[in-house]
């Protein structure tokens, strides 16, 4: 993984973690005041302090918080997360909205857990309103945490390019844990990009997942084709 792309992943992961810390801080402050009556000024100051904090705590939060350790559920906890939607960002980069190659900021992502083939995450991507773009042939770029635990290919060859517009949806299947032990690190979101040159990777909520040697399929137009298999080592 090149340094530029690693830096982008780190930026997105830290931003997602800061948002989670801010939400927890505001909730805690509201409970302590007996009804969430903290002033707007105090909330704004708290938000600014959280977003600008360079502390190592934010780094650790972005990396998923805890190792799976020796829990007997370590190999399956990543497959029980509830459906969730990725963050929506406005189309950027001065694009005209028609005919260009897709970037992550042109798309609306969502992720949900599936139980088929031992369980996996189904990642969906649609073009945002007013955008028509093409996902080029190649694997999705999917990683976990600010250190970029990157998913490797689950298929031997890349798929065709896919044009997205309106309700047309592209799907990719992710098996976050392909090892048959209790090792792994827990995360609550993944980072999706259209190739390693994508300048705006997107953070997509997944629910709690245990990650160890993840794999990802190509993009497909039929979700039934985006089943990654277990890939479990022996």
N, C-alpha and C positions, 0 to 999 in steps of 0.2 A: 504494500500500500504506500503511495507516495506521500511526502510530507505535507504537501498542500491539502490533499484530501483528508489526511489525518487531522490537520488543524481545523478543517471545516466540521468534521465529525465531533471533535472536542468542543467546538463552539456550540453546536446544536445540543449536544448532551448536557453541557453545563447550563445552557439556557433552560432546558426542560427541567433539570434538577432544581434550579433557582426558582422556577415557577411553583414546583411542588413544595419547596421550603417556605415560600411566601404564603401559599394557601394555608399551610399548617400554622404559620405564625399568626396570621390574621384570625383564624379560627380560635386559636388558644387565647389571644388577646380578648376576643369577644366574650368567651366563656368566663374569663377572669373578671371582666367588668360587669358580669351579671346580666347580660342582655345584648352584647355586641354593640355598645354605645360609644366605642372609641371614636375620637374626632377624626375628620377627614385629613387634617394636617398630620396627625400621628401615623395614620395608615400610609400616607404618601411617603413619609420619612422612612417608615419600616420597609416599604417596597423598594425605595431607592437603595437603602443600606443592604438589603438582601441581594438585589441585582448586581451591585458593585462589589460585593464582598469577595476578596481573593482567597479566602481561607481554604485550608485543606479539607474542611468539612464538606463544602460544596462538591469538591472533586470526588470525595468518597461516596456522597449521595448519588452523583451521576453514574457511578459505576455499579449501581444496583443494590448497594447496601449490605448484602450478606451472602456468605458462601452457603451452598446447600449442605455441606458437611456430610455427616453419616446418616442423615434421615432416610428412612426406608421409602419415603415418598419423593426423594430427590430426582428420580428419573421421570416422574409424571406430573409434578406440580406445575410445570410450565405449560401444561395442556388443559388446565381447568380455568383459565382466565375468561372473564366475561367479554362480550363484544365491545369494541371501543372504536372511537374515531380519531384519526390523526388530526394534527393542527392544520388549520386552513390559513394559508398566506396568500396575499394578493398576487396576481400575475406580475412578474417583474422583468427587469432586464430590457425594457423598451421594446418588447415583442409586440407585434401587430395582432396577435391572437388567431392567426390562421396559417396553417401550412408549415410551421416550423417543427423542428425536433423538440420533443417534450423535455422539459426540465422538471425537477421535483416541485418547483413553485408554480407550475402550470396545472398541477394535479391535486385532487382531493383523495387522500388515502384513508383506508380503514383496515382494521385487523380483527379477526375473530378466531376463536378456537374451534377446531374440528376434531372429531373422534376417530375418523377413518384411519386405517393403517397405523394404529398405535397412537394417533393424535398428532396434530401439527397446527401451525398458524396459517390461516389463509389471508394473504395481503391483497387488497383490492385497490385499484387506481382508476379514477375517472378524470377526464378533463374538466376544469372549472368552467362555469358558464361563459360563453363567448370565445372559448379557446378550442381550436382544432389543431392537434399536433400528433406527431408520430413517435412512438417508442422505438428506437432503433433496435436492430437485431443484436442480441447479447443478453447476458445475465443481469438481473437486477443487482444493484449494490446494496446489500443489507448487512448491517453491523449492530453490535450491542455495546453500550457504554462508551465513555469518552476515550478509552484506550483502543477502541475499534476492534472488538472480537468479530471478525468478518466471516460471513457465511460463504462456504465454498459451493461449487456447482453440484446439483443433484442429478444433472443430466449430462450425457456425454457430448452433446452438440447443442449449439445455440439455436433458438427459435427464430421465426421470421419477424420482421418489423410489424408493429400494430398501430393502426391509425385510431386515435381516440377523439370523440366528439359526442356531445349530448350524453345519452345513457350508455354508450358503449363502454365496457369495463374490461380492464386487463387484470389477470389474477396470477399470483405467484405463491407457491406453497413453501413454507419454512418449517423444517424440523430443528428446533433450537438445541436439542440434546441427542446426539447420535451415539453416545457411549453407554455402556450397560453397567455403570457403577453409580455410586452416590455422589460423585464429584460434580462440580459446576458452580456457577455464580448466578444469583437471582437478579433479574431486571424487571422493570415494569413498562419499558418502552423499547422500541427499536428505531434505528435510523435508516431511512430509505432514500436512495438516490438513483438517478438514471445514469449509471456508469460512474467511474471514479473522477471524471472531469466535471461532474455536476457541481455548480457553484453554490447551490442552495439545498443541501440535504434536508429532509423533513423528519421531524420526530413524530412517531406514531405510537399511541398507547396500545399496550398488549394485555394488560393485567400481569400478574406475577408469573414469570417464566424462568425456569432453570436452564442455563445456557452452558453447553460444553460441546465444542466442535460442531457448530450449526451448519446446515446445508440449505440451499434454496434452489427452486426450479427456475426454468425460464418463465417469461411472461406468456400467458395463454388467454384466449378469449373464452374458453370453457373452463369453469372451475374444476370440473372432473378431471381435466388434464394436468392440474396443478397439485397433484398429490406427491409429496417428496419421497415417500417410503421411510423406513426407519433408519436405514444406513448404519445400523448398530454394528459395532465391531465385536469380534468374538474373542 
